Amino acid sequence: MELKGICPIIAAPFTQNGEVDYDSLQNEIFWLADHGAHGATLFGIAGEYYKLSDEEAEKMVHVVVKACHEKGIPSIISVTQHSSEVAVKRARQYQEWGADSLMLLPPFFMKPGAGAIYDHMKMVCKAVDIPVVVQYAPEQTGVAIAPEVMARLQEETGGNLYYKIECKPAGGYISQLLRISKNSAKVLIGNAGYQFIECFDRGAIGAMPGSSMCDLYRLIYDNYVSGNRKKAMELHGSVLLPILNHIRQNVEMIIAYEKRILCRRGAIATDYCRKPTFATDPVFDSLFDEFYDLTKPYFQENRI
């Protein structure tokens, strides 16, 4: 199995009472597949994994794996545990439960040293046979990992590794990683695809943005890979970036507005976010509505 293209981060749907809405979760996967997603990723940073109980998270994995298999797209389940031993157990569980791939968020809570972080990543990667996407998100975690370390991980595990790169700026890091790995590293981009064109120019093969506009990301991707770079740049710069610039001023903010868009588009039943969450105001919401109306014609159901 190869991971590439648009593999969005699944938004965790809740009822208005704050309970996990498993029916909406299944519907979101079906909706993503029907709107062009190449895969679906559970427990990304924008998926509120840190607000879930273990019982809820386990049930969500089963729902997502089953729904992805029904729609014929790969499921990517993130391992976020900070203990190496627990992370290894989780990785093996997800593989046993049918996950097609894993994403691995390196431990960061107590700021472990470089050697401990490397050992953690290596233990998890060697514990499973399915592909692993190693996530590099230093802005959110405060943990820096050199591209040389990432390349060594691929060499020493002998595994089918991918890398989700979302440092700022990401371009130079991607080029270094590809150079050191002699172009064998398979790179997916995060950070909502802000640097989509540049990162693909540098050799990225996919993106893992939010889920609410996956069809717009797919449209950009299809134009880019088919050689229509000018159209891809136009869609990215003139359609996607304006709304992203408004709703992604911090992580909790984009979580809230991703859900609002998903709710408006019928993918999930409510846009409830577990507290604490982003607090909006009428001015921000009014501008969001304007940006949404400008973006809406490019959504799959509205394109001619």
DRENDO-1510 file (C-alpha; in Angstrom, 1 decimal, always signed):
<recs>
REC; n; res; u; v; w
REC; 1; MET; +0.0; +0.0; +0.0 .
REC; 2; GLU; +1.3; +3.5; -0.9 .
REC; 3; LEU; +0.2; +6.6; +0.9 .
REC; 4; LYS; +0.0; +9.7; -1.2 .
REC; 5; GLY; -2.5; +12.4; -2.2 .
REC; 6; ILE; -4.9; +14.0; +0.2 .
REC; 7; CYS; -5.2; +12.1; +3.6 .
REC; 8; PRO; -7.1; +14.5; +5.9 .
REC; 9; ILE; -7.1; +14.6; +9.7 .
REC; 10; ILE; -10.5; +13.4; +10.9 .
REC; 11; ALA; -12.4; +15.9; +13.1 .
REC; 12; ALA; -13.7; +14.2; +16.3 .
REC; 13; PRO; -17.5; +14.7; +16.1 .
REC; 14; PHE; -19.5; +15.2; +19.3 .
REC; 15; THR; -23.1; +15.5; +20.2 .
REC; 16; GLN; -24.4; +18.8; +21.7 .
REC; 17; ASN; -24.0; +17.1; +25.1 .
REC; 18; GLY; -20.3; +16.5; +24.4 .
REC; 19; GLU; -20.5; +12.8; +23.8 .
REC; 20; VAL; -18.6; +11.2; +20.9 .
REC; 21; ASP; -21.0; +10.9; +18.0 .
REC; 22; TYR; -20.0; +7.6; +16.4 .
REC; 23; ASP; -22.7; +7.8; +13.7 .
REC; 24; SER; -21.3; +11.1; +12.6 .
REC; 25; LEU; -17.8; +9.7; +12.7 .
REC; 26; GLN; -18.7; +7.0; +10.3 .
REC; 27; ASN; -20.6; +9.5; +8.1 .
REC; 28; GLU; -17.5; +11.7; +8.1 .
REC; 29; ILE; -15.4; +8.9; +6.7 .
REC; 30; PHE; -17.9; +8.1; +4.0 .
REC; 31; TRP; -18.1; +11.8; +3.2 .
REC; 32; LEU; -14.4; +12.2; +2.9 .
REC; 33; ALA; -14.1; +9.2; +0.6 .
REC; 34; ASP; -16.9; +10.6; -1.6 .
REC; 35; HIS; -15.3; +14.0; -1.7 .
REC; 36; GLY; -11.9; +12.7; -3.0 .
REC; 37; ALA; -9.8; +11.9; +0.0 .
REC; 38; HIS; -7.1; +9.3; -0.7 .
REC; 39; GLY; -7.0; +8.2; +3.0 .
REC; 40; ALA; -8.2; +9.3; +6.4 .
REC; 41; THR; -6.1; +10.0; +9.6 .
REC; 42; LEU; -7.4; +9.6; +13.1 .
REC; 43; PHE; -6.0; +11.3; +16.2 .
REC; 44; GLY; -4.1; +14.0; +14.5 .
REC; 45; ILE; -3.4; +17.1; +16.6 .
REC; 46; ALA; -6.4; +18.8; +15.0 .
REC; 47; GLY; -8.5; +15.8; +15.9 .
REC; 48; GLU; -8.8; +16.6; +19.6 .
REC; 49; TYR; -7.2; +13.2; +20.6 .
REC; 50; TYR; -6.1; +14.9; +23.9 .
REC; 51; LYS; -9.8; +15.3; +24.9 .
REC; 52; LEU; -10.8; +11.6; +24.5 .
REC; 53; SER; -11.0; +8.8; +27.1 .
REC; 54; ASP; -9.2; +5.6; +26.3 .
REC; 55; GLU; -12.6; +3.8; +25.8 .
REC; 56; GLU; -13.8; +6.4; +23.4 .
REC; 57; ALA; -10.5; +6.4; +21.4 .
REC; 58; GLU; -10.6; +2.6; +21.1 .
REC; 59; LYS; -14.2; +2.6; +19.8 .
REC; 60; MET; -13.3; +5.4; +17.3 .
REC; 61; VAL; -10.5; +3.3; +15.9 .
REC; 62; HIS; -12.9; +0.4; +15.2 .
REC; 63; VAL; -15.4; +2.7; +13.5 .
REC; 64; VAL; -12.8; +4.4; +11.4 .
REC; 65; VAL; -11.1; +1.2; +10.3 .
REC; 66; LYS; -14.4; -0.4; +9.3 .
REC; 67; ALA; -15.6; +2.7; +7.5 .
REC; 68; CYS; -12.3; +3.1; +5.6 .
REC; 69; HIS; -12.4; -0.5; +4.5 .
REC; 70; GLU; -15.9; -0.1; +3.3 .
REC; 71; LYS; -15.0; +2.9; +1.2 .
REC; 72; GLY; -11.7; +1.4; +0.0 .
REC; 73; ILE; -9.4; +4.1; +1.4 .
REC; 74; PRO; -6.5; +3.5; +3.8 .
REC; 75; SER; -7.0; +4.2; +7.5 .
REC; 76; ILE; -4.1; +5.9; +9.3 .
REC; 77; ILE; -4.2; +5.8; +13.1 .
REC; 78; SER; -1.9; +8.0; +15.2 .
REC; 79; VAL; +0.0; +6.7; +18.1 .
REC; 80; THR; +0.3; +9.6; +20.6 .
REC; 81; GLN; +1.2; +7.9; +23.9 .
REC; 82; HIS; +4.3; +9.4; +25.7 .
REC; 83; SER; +5.4; +6.1; +27.2 .
REC; 84; SER; +7.5; +4.0; +24.7 .
REC; 85; GLU; +6.1; +0.7; +26.2 .
REC; 86; VAL; +2.5; +1.9; +25.9 .
REC; 87; ALA; +3.1; +3.4; +22.5 .
REC; 88; VAL; +4.4; +0.0; +21.3 .
REC; 89; LYS; +1.3; -1.8; +22.7 .
REC; 90; ARG; -1.0; +0.7; +21.1 .
REC; 91; ALA; +0.8; +0.4; +17.7 .
REC; 92; ARG; +0.4; -3.4; +17.8 .
REC; 93; GLN; -3.2; -3.1; +18.8 .
REC; 94; TYR; -4.0; -0.7; +16.0 .
REC; 95; GLN; -2.4; -3.1; +13.5 .
REC; 96; GLU; -4.4; -6.1; +15.0 .
REC; 97; TRP; -7.6; -4.1; +14.7 .
REC; 98; GLY; -7.0; -3.6; +11.0 .
REC; 99; ALA; -5.4; -0.2; +10.6 .
REC; 100; ASP; -3.7; +0.1; +7.2 .
REC; 101; SER; -1.0; +2.5; +8.5 .
REC; 102; LEU; +0.1; +4.4; +11.7 .
REC; 103; MET; +1.1; +7.9; +12.3 .
REC; 104; LEU; +3.6; +8.4; +15.2 .
REC; 105; LEU; +3.8; +11.6; +17.2 .
REC; 106; PRO; +7.1; +11.5; +19.1 .
REC; 107; PRO; +6.8; +12.1; +22.9 .
REC; 108; PHE; +7.2; +15.7; +24.0 .
REC; 109; PHE; +5.4; +16.3; +27.4 .
REC; 110; MET; +8.5; +16.2; +29.6 .
REC; 111; LYS; +10.9; +17.2; +26.8 .
REC; 112; PRO; +12.9; +14.0; +26.6 .
REC; 113; GLY; +16.4; +14.1; +25.1 .
REC; 114; ALA; +17.2; +13.4; +21.4 .
REC; 115; GLY; +18.3; +9.9; +22.2 .
REC; 116; ALA; +15.2; +9.0; +24.1 .
REC; 117; ILE; +13.0; +10.4; +21.3 .
REC; 118; TYR; +14.9; +8.4; +18.7 .
REC; 119; ASP; +14.7; +5.2; +20.7 .
REC; 120; HIS; +10.9; +5.7; +21.1 .
REC; 121; MET; +10.4; +6.2; +17.4 .
REC; 122; LYS; +12.5; +3.2; +16.6 .
REC; 123; MET; +10.7; +0.9; +19.1 .
REC; 124; VAL; +7.3; +1.8; +17.6 .
REC; 125; CYS; +8.4; +1.5; +14.0 .
REC; 126; LYS; +10.0; -1.9; +14.6 .
REC; 127; ALA; +6.9; -3.2; +16.5 .
REC; 128; VAL; +4.6; -3.3; +13.4 .
REC; 129; ASP; +4.6; -4.4; +9.8 .
REC; 130; ILE; +2.4; -1.7; +8.4 .
REC; 131; PRO; +3.6; +1.7; +7.2 .
REC; 132; VAL; +4.4; +4.4; +9.8 .
REC; 133; VAL; +4.1; +8.1; +9.2 .
REC; 134; VAL; +6.5; +9.9; +11.5 .
REC; 135; GLN; +5.0; +13.3; +12.4 .
REC; 136; TYR; +7.3; +16.3; +12.8 .
REC; 137; ALA; +5.4; +19.2; +14.4 .
REC; 138; PRO; +7.9; +21.2; +16.5 .
REC; 139; GLU; +5.6; +24.2; +16.8 .
REC; 140; GLN; +3.0; +22.2; +18.7 .
REC; 141; THR; +5.4; +19.8; +20.6 .
REC; 142; GLY; +8.4; +22.0; +21.2 .
REC; 143; VAL; +10.6; +19.1; +20.2 .
REC; 144; ALA; +13.2; +19.5; +17.4 .
REC; 145; ILE; +14.4; +16.5; +15.3 .
REC; 146; ALA; +17.1; +17.0; +12.7 .
REC; 147; PRO; +16.5; +15.6; +9.2 .
REC; 148; GLU; +19.6; +13.4; +9.6 .
REC; 149; VAL; +17.9; +11.7; +12.6 .
REC; 150; MET; +14.8; +11.1; +10.5 .
REC; 151; ALA; +16.8; +9.6; +7.6 .
REC; 152; ARG; +18.7; +7.3; +10.1 .
REC; 153; LEU; +15.4; +6.1; +11.4 .
REC; 154; GLN; +14.5; +4.8; +8.0 .
REC; 155; GLU; +17.9; +3.1; +7.6 .
REC; 156; GLU; +17.8; +1.4; +11.0 .
REC; 157; THR; +14.2; +0.2; +11.0 .
REC; 158; GLY; +14.2; -1.0; +7.4 .
REC; 159; GLY; +10.5; -0.2; +7.6 .
REC; 160; ASN; +8.0; +1.4; +5.2 .
REC; 161; LEU; +8.3; +4.9; +6.6 .
REC; 162; TYR; +6.7; +8.2; +5.6 .
REC; 163; TYR; +7.2; +11.6; +7.2 .
REC; 164; LYS; +4.6; +14.3; +7.9 .
REC; 165; ILE; +6.6; +17.5; +7.9 .
REC; 166; GLU; +5.0; +20.6; +9.4 .
REC; 167; CYS; +7.8; +22.7; +10.7 .
REC; 168; LYS; +8.0; +26.4; +9.8 .
REC; 169; PRO; +9.4; +26.8; +7.2 .
REC; 170; ALA; +9.0; +23.2; +6.0 .
REC; 171; GLY; +10.6; +23.5; +2.5 .
REC; 172; GLY; +14.3; +23.5; +3.5 .
REC; 173; TYR; +13.7; +20.6; +5.9 .
REC; 174; ILE; +12.0; +18.5; +3.2 .
REC; 175; SER; +14.9; +19.2; +0.8 .
REC; 176; GLN; +17.5; +18.2; +3.4 .
REC; 177; LEU; +15.6; +15.0; +4.3 .
REC; 178; LEU; +15.3; +14.0; +0.6 .
REC; 179; ARG; +19.0; +14.8; -0.1 .
REC; 180; ILE; +20.2; +12.9; +3.0 .
REC; 181; SER; +18.0; +9.9; +2.2 .
REC; 182; LYS; +19.0; +10.0; -1.5 .
REC; 183; ASN; +15.4; +10.8; -2.4 .
REC; 184; SER; +14.0; +7.6; -0.8 .
REC; 185; ALA; +12.1; +9.5; +2.0 .
REC; 186; LYS; +8.4; +9.7; +1.3 .
REC; 187; VAL; +7.1; +13.1; +2.5 .
REC; 188; LEU; +3.6; +14.2; +3.3 .
REC; 189; ILE; +2.9; +17.8; +4.4 .
REC; 190; GLY; +0.9; +19.2; +7.3 .
REC; 191; ASN; +0.3; +22.7; +8.5 .
REC; 192; ALA; -3.0; +22.8; +6.7 .
REC; 193; GLY; -1.2; +22.8; +3.4 .
REC; 194; TYR; -0.1; +26.4; +3.6 .
REC; 195; GLN; +3.1; +25.7; +1.6 .
REC; 196; PHE; +1.4; +23.1; -0.7 .
REC; 197; ILE; +3.0; +24.3; -4.0 .
REC; 198; GLU; +6.5; +24.8; -2.6 .
REC; 199; CYS; +6.5; +21.5; -0.7 .
REC; 200; PHE; +5.3; +19.5; -3.7 .
REC; 201; ASP; +7.9; +21.3; -5.9 .
REC; 202; ARG; +10.5; +20.1; -3.4 .
REC; 203; GLY; +9.3; +16.5; -3.6 .
REC; 204; ALA; +6.3; +15.9; -1.3 .
REC; 205; ILE; +3.8; +13.3; -2.5 .
REC; 206; GLY; +0.8; +14.1; -0.3 .
REC; 207; ALA; -0.8; +16.3; +2.3 .
REC; 208; MET; -2.6; +15.8; +5.6 .
REC; 209; PRO; -4.8; +18.9; +6.1 .
REC; 210; GLY; -8.0; +19.3; +7.9 .
REC; 211; SER; -11.0; +17.4; +6.6 .
REC; 212; SER; -13.6; +20.1; +5.9 .
REC; 213; MET; -12.3; +21.2; +2.5 .
REC; 214; CYS; -10.7; +17.9; +1.3 .
REC; 215; ASP; -12.3; +18.3; -2.1 .
REC; 216; LEU; -10.6; +21.6; -2.6 .
REC; 217; TYR; -7.3; +20.2; -1.6 .
REC; 218; ARG; -7.9; +17.3; -4.0 .
REC; 219; LEU; -8.7; +19.8; -6.8 .
REC; 220; ILE; -5.4; +21.5; -6.2 .
REC; 221; TYR; -3.5; +18.2; -6.0 .
REC; 222; ASP; -5.1; +16.9; -9.2 .
REC; 223; ASN; -4.2; +20.0; -11.1 .
REC; 224; TYR; -0.7; +19.9; -9.8 .
REC; 225; VAL; +0.1; +16.3; -10.6 .
REC; 226; SER; -1.5; +16.5; -14.0 .
REC; 227; GLY; +0.8; +19.4; -14.9 .
REC; 228; ASN; -1.6; +22.3; -14.6 .
REC; 229; ARG; +0.7; +24.1; -12.1 .
REC; 230; LYS; -0.8; +27.5; -12.9 .
REC; 231; LYS; -4.3; +26.4; -12.0 .
REC; 232; ALA; -3.0; +24.7; -8.8 .
REC; 233; MET; -1.3; +27.9; -7.8 .
REC; 234; GLU; -4.4; +29.9; -8.5 .
REC; 235; LEU; -6.7; +27.6; -6.5 .
REC; 236; HIS; -4.2; +27.5; -3.6 .
REC; 237; GLY; -3.3; +31.2; -3.5 .
REC; 238; SER; -6.7; +32.8; -4.3 .
REC; 239; VAL; -9.2; +30.3; -3.0 .
REC; 240; LEU; -7.8; +28.2; -0.2 .
REC; 241; LEU; -5.3; +30.6; +1.6 .
REC; 242; PRO; -7.8; +33.5; +2.3 .
REC; 243; ILE; -10.1; +31.3; +4.4 .
REC; 244; LEU; -7.2; +29.5; +6.0 .
REC; 245; ASN; -5.5; +32.7; +7.0 .
REC; 246; HIS; -8.7; +33.7; +8.8 .
REC; 247; ILE; -9.6; +30.5; +10.6 .
REC; 248; ARG; -6.2; +29.1; +11.4 .
REC; 249; GLN; -4.7; +31.6; +13.9 .
REC; 250; ASN; -4.3; +28.9; +16.5 .
REC; 251; VAL; -5.0; +25.1; +16.7 .
REC; 252; GLU; -8.2; +25.3; +18.7 .
REC; 253; MET; -9.6; +27.9; +16.3 .
REC; 254; ILE; -9.1; +25.8; +13.2 .
REC; 255; ILE; -10.6; +22.8; +15.0 .
REC; 256; ALA; -13.7; +24.8; +15.7 .
REC; 257; TYR; -14.1; +26.2; +12.2 .
REC; 258; GLU; -13.3; +22.9; +10.5 .
REC; 259; LYS; -16.2; +21.4; +12.4 .
REC; 260; ARG; -18.4; +24.4; +11.5 .
REC; 261; ILE; -17.7; +23.8; +7.8 .
REC; 262; LEU; -18.2; +20.0; +8.1 .
REC; 263; CYS; -21.5; +20.6; +9.8 .
REC; 264; ARG; -22.7; +23.0; +7.1 .
REC; 265; ARG; -21.7; +20.6; +4.4 .
REC; 266; GLY; -23.6; +17.7; +6.1 .
REC; 267; ALA; -20.6; +15.6; +7.1 .
REC; 268; ILE; -21.3; +15.7; +10.8 .
REC; 269; ALA; -24.4; +16.5; +12.9 .
REC; 270; THR; -23.0; +19.2; +15.2 .
REC; 271; ASP; -19.9; +21.5; +15.4 .
REC; 272; TYR; -19.5; +20.9; +19.2 .
REC; 273; CYS; -16.0; +21.1; +20.5 .
REC; 274; ARG; -15.1; +19.8; +24.0 .
REC; 275; LYS; -14.0; +22.5; +26.4 .
REC; 276; PRO; -11.8; +24.3; +26.7 .
REC; 277; THR; -12.2; +25.5; +23.1 .
REC; 278; PHE; -11.9; +28.6; +21.0 .
REC; 279; ALA; -14.3; +31.5; +21.9 .
REC; 280; THR; -15.4; +33.4; +18.8 .
REC; 281; ASP; -17.2; +36.8; +18.5 .
REC; 282; PRO; -19.6; +38.4; +15.9 .
REC; 283; VAL; -16.9; +40.2; +13.9 .
REC; 284; PHE; -14.9; +37.0; +13.5 .
REC; 285; ASP; -18.0; +35.0; +12.6 .
REC; 286; SER; -19.1; +37.6; +10.1 .
REC; 287; LEU; -15.8; +37.5; +8.3 .
REC; 288; PHE; -15.8; +33.7; +8.3 .
REC; 289; ASP; -19.2; +33.7; +6.6 .
REC; 290; GLU; -17.8; +36.0; +3.9 .
REC; 291; PHE; -14.8; +33.8; +3.3 .
REC; 292; TYR; -16.9; +30.7; +3.4 .
REC; 293; ASP; -19.2; +32.1; +0.7 .
REC; 294; LEU; -16.2; +32.9; -1.5 .
REC; 295; THR; -14.8; +29.4; -1.1 .
REC; 296; LYS; -18.1; +27.5; -1.4 .
REC; 297; PRO; -18.3; +27.5; -5.2 .
REC; 298; TYR; -15.2; +25.4; -5.4 .
REC; 299; PHE; -16.6; +22.6; -3.2 .
REC; 300; GLN; -17.3; +19.4; -5.1 .
REC; 301; GLU; -21.1; +19.6; -4.8 .
REC; 302; ASN; -21.1; +23.2; -6.1 .
REC; 303; ARG; -18.7; +22.8; -9.1 .
REC; 304; ILE; -20.2; +22.7; -12.6 .
</recs>
